[in-house]
Structures are given as structure tokens and as C-alpha cells.
Amino acid sequence: MGRSSNSWQNGLSHHIYYAKGASHKDNMHDPLFGVIRGLMVPNYTTVQKKKEYKWERGEQMNRILVILLSFLYVLFMASLAGFYYKNDETEKVLAAVAGVLCGAMPLLLLALFLRLQFTAPLIVFYFIFLFCSQYLGSILDWYAISWWDLFLHFMSGVLLAYAAIPLYERMVHRSAGKKVSSWFIFLFTLSFAVLGGVLWEIYEFSMDQFFNMALQGGNKDTMTDLIADTVGGFVMATWAGLRTRS
């Protein structure tokens, strides 16, 4: 029994030694060698497939979330449009119709850009912002609260800067890696948020000029809105820059 046990242990040690990478003329023909090597050396292909599966699974879940939230919000706003149309409240009907269009926008983007990626926090944040601005603000008239408009402009700056992060990651090649300065990311996200705020003020000005509306309350209102947009974008851009440095 002693010699048999020793010979078995020596044989196993011999297989382990060659499974770790030592060359031997008979190792490729040894079944036990293949088993031991398979247990000791990680299968790179299997690991990659698992990562790709998790990534694809995550993307599928995000797309389902986009479709679900878009459908629910569009249905909600469409029902409000019908309700206020019956009550002959034109302004609220227009706000509800705008809600339908904004709620359907993510679906349109998914249809036009099949490879477009949405993160779950961004999706949820977008619809929360729509609900606060269109339903609470325009339909329930929360804009009558003095700070509500500034609060939403601040949140829009945060939202736009947050949306700029996956856009930046999409535009910049992965091989750039850490070569890209965190200051560049900070400036990109901040500029994107500020640009969104400026375009919105141009839209309000155009509506006032061409359709005799009263969306802008003068120079002070416009400038405070832009400052709130910038502060919101600055907060998110600072976070993005610090995240990159770490």
C-alpha cells in the first residue's frame, strides 16, 4: 500500500507540473493532463462570453424599461389631453400633447438609432423631469410657485450634463482610455448642458416673437434660467470629472 500510494501521488504531481506549462513529449496525448489543465487554466473565451451576455442582458433590460416608461407616460398624457379637450382647456391640451411627443421621443431615438444606449438612471431621470415640468408645472400650474421654474432649470442642467456622459463615451474610442484629460470631460459635459439651456431660451424667444406668446419674463428671467442651467450642469460635470480622475 505504501509504494502504491507514493507512486499515485508522484504521478499526480507529475501531471500537475506539466499542466502548469512544462513541456513533455507525451502530455498532449494524456487525458488526465487535459482535465487538470482545464481546471487550472481559466477559459478566456468562456469569460468573454459571460461578459458579453451580461452586457447584452443589461441592454435588453434598459430597452424594455424605455419602452415601458414611454408607453405609460404617453398613455397618461394622451388621456389628459382627451380630458382637457372635453373641458375646453386649450392650454392644458397643448401641454398634454407636448407630453405625448416628449414621452415618445426615446422610442423614436431607439427606432432611428438601433445601437443607441440608454442607462437606467438616465431613463428614469428623464421621465421624472417630464412629469415635474409638464404635468406638475404646466398642467397643475406649479410654475406659479416662485422657485419651481429655477428648480427645473437646475435639474435640466443636471439632466443634460448626465446625458452628455454616455454621448461622450459613445463618441470617443475606447482605446483613448485614460489618455483623455478629466478636464476635457468636465468641459464637454458642462458645455453640453449650457448649450441645451441656450437653445431652450432661443425657443422661448422665438415663440414669443412669432406667435405672440409670453414664455419669457424679460431679461432677468432669461438670465436666471441660464444661470440655473449652468449651475446644474456644473454640478454634474464636476462629478463626471472627479469620477474620471479616480
Secondary structure in CASP SS format (residue, H / E / C, confidence):
PFRMAT SS
TARGET T0000
AUTHOR 0000-0000-0000
METHOD secondary structure of the structure
MODEL  1
M C 1.00
G H 1.00
R H 1.00
S H 1.00
S H 1.00
N H 1.00
S H 1.00
W H 1.00
Q H 1.00
N H 1.00
G H 1.00
L H 1.00
S H 1.00
H H 1.00
H H 1.00
I H 1.00
Y H 1.00
Y H 1.00
A H 1.00
K C 1.00
G C 1.00
A C 1.00
S C 1.00
H C 1.00
K C 1.00
D C 1.00
N H 1.00
M H 1.00
H H 1.00
D C 1.00
P H 1.00
L H 1.00
F H 1.00
G H 1.00
V H 1.00
I H 1.00
R H 1.00
G H 1.00
L H 1.00
M H 1.00
V C 1.00
P C 1.00
N C 1.00
Y H 1.00
T H 1.00
T H 1.00
V H 1.00
Q H 1.00
K H 1.00
K H 1.00
K H 1.00
E H 1.00
Y H 1.00
K H 1.00
W H 1.00
E H 1.00
R H 1.00
G H 1.00
E H 1.00
Q H 1.00
M H 1.00
N H 1.00
R H 1.00
I H 1.00
L H 1.00
V H 1.00
I H 1.00
L H 1.00
L H 1.00
S H 1.00
F H 1.00
L H 1.00
Y H 1.00
V H 1.00
L H 1.00
F H 1.00
M H 1.00
A H 1.00
S H 1.00
L H 1.00
A H 1.00
G H 1.00
F H 1.00
Y H 1.00
Y H 1.00
K H 1.00
N C 1.00
D C 1.00
E C 1.00
T H 1.00
E H 1.00
K H 1.00
V H 1.00
L H 1.00
A H 1.00
A H 1.00
V H 1.00
A H 1.00
G H 1.00
V H 1.00
L H 1.00
C H 1.00
G H 1.00
A H 1.00
M H 1.00
P H 1.00
L H 1.00
L H 1.00
L H 1.00
L H 1.00
A H 1.00
L H 1.00
F C 1.00
L C 1.00
R C 1.00
L C 1.00
Q C 1.00
F C 1.00
T C 1.00
A H 1.00
P H 1.00
L H 1.00
I H 1.00
V H 1.00
F H 1.00
Y H 1.00
F H 1.00
I H 1.00
F H 1.00
L H 1.00
F H 1.00
C H 1.00
S H 1.00
Q H 1.00
Y H 1.00
L H 1.00
G H 1.00
S H 1.00
I H 1.00
L C 1.00
D C 1.00
W H 1.00
Y H 1.00
A H 1.00
I C 1.00
S C 1.00
W C 1.00
W H 1.00
D H 1.00
L H 1.00
F H 1.00
L H 1.00
H H 1.00
F H 1.00
M H 1.00
S H 1.00
G H 1.00
V H 1.00
L H 1.00
L H 1.00
A H 1.00
Y H 1.00
A H 1.00
A H 1.00
I H 1.00
P H 1.00
L H 1.00
Y H 1.00
E H 1.00
R H 1.00
M H 1.00
V C 1.00
H C 1.00
R H 1.00
S H 1.00
A H 1.00
G H 1.00
K H 1.00
K H 1.00
V C 1.00
S C 1.00
S H 1.00
W H 1.00
F H 1.00
I H 1.00
F H 1.00
L H 1.00
F H 1.00
T H 1.00
L H 1.00
S H 1.00
F H 1.00
A H 1.00
V H 1.00
L H 1.00
G H 1.00
G H 1.00
V H 1.00
L H 1.00
W H 1.00
E H 1.00
I H 1.00
Y H 1.00
E H 1.00
F H 1.00
S H 1.00
M H 1.00
D H 1.00
Q H 1.00
F H 1.00
F H 1.00
N C 1.00
M C 1.00
A C 1.00
L C 1.00
Q C 1.00
G C 1.00
G C 1.00
N H 1.00
K H 1.00
D H 1.00
T H 1.00
M H 1.00
T H 1.00
D H 1.00
L H 1.00
I H 1.00
A H 1.00
D H 1.00
T H 1.00
V H 1.00
G H 1.00
G H 1.00
F H 1.00
V H 1.00
M H 1.00
A H 1.00
T H 1.00
W H 1.00
A H 1.00
G H 1.00
L H 1.00
R H 1.00
T H 1.00
R H 1.00
S C 1.00
END
